[in-house]
Amino acid sequence: MYFRKSAALIVAVIFGLILFAGAAQAHHVLGRPAYSLGEDSNTPPGTEVEVQVGAFAISYMAFPAFPQPGERGRLNVYAAHLKEGHPFAGEMAFKVRKQGWFGDSREHLLGTQRPDDGVHRQGYALDQAGNYMVVVEFEAEHEPYRLEFPLQVGQPSRLPAIAMGTAIFVVLAIAAMLLRRRRRARGQARP
C-alpha cells in the first residue's frame, strides 16, 4: 500500500514538473536590454554555425537573437573557397520548412540572393512559433550544395512534453496492472 502511494506521488510530481516547466526568458543581451535592439543593430546572432562542405568553409548566422512570430529577421551566409580563400560570388536560394512530430512539412522559398560584400543576406518573417530548418542551396563548379541549419522562432509549444509525460504515465500504469495480474494468477495456481 505504501509503495502505491509513493509511486503515485512520484508520478504526480514528474507530471507536474513536465506540465509547468518553462524555458527561461532572456531580457538582456550582453548587458543591454534586448527590447531596444532592432534587426540591423549589433546584437549577437541567435544561431551561429560554421561548417566545411566540399570546397567551401561556410558561416551561417540568424538574427535577431530571439526571433518572435511575425517579427522580421535575417539570415547571413558567408561561403569562402577553401583553397583560394575568395568568397562565393554566385546566387544562393534560401528555403524554410517547419519541423513537426510526423515529419517535416514542405519547403517554402524565402528568396534567392546575390552576395553583398561577400555575404548572402536573406530576410524572413515567420508567422508561427516553432522549430524550423533553413535550407540553403547553391551550385559551384558544376556541383550542387545543399545545407540545412536550425532556426527557432518564439517559444516552442509545451504540448509535446505534456503528450510525452501522459504517454509514459499510461505505459507505466498498464505495465503495473499486467504485473499485478500475473502475480495473482501465479498465486491462485499454487495449492
Secondary structure, 3 states (H helix, E strand, C coil): CHHHHHHHHHHHHHHHHHHHCCCCCCCEECCEEHHHCCCCCCCCCCEEEEEEECCEEEEEEEECCCCCCCCCEEEEEEEEECCCCCECCCCEEEEEEECCCCCCCCCEEEEEECCECCEEEEEECCCCCEEEEEEEEEEECCEEEEEEEEEEECCCCCHHHHHHHHHHHHHHHHHHHHHHHHHHHHHHHCC
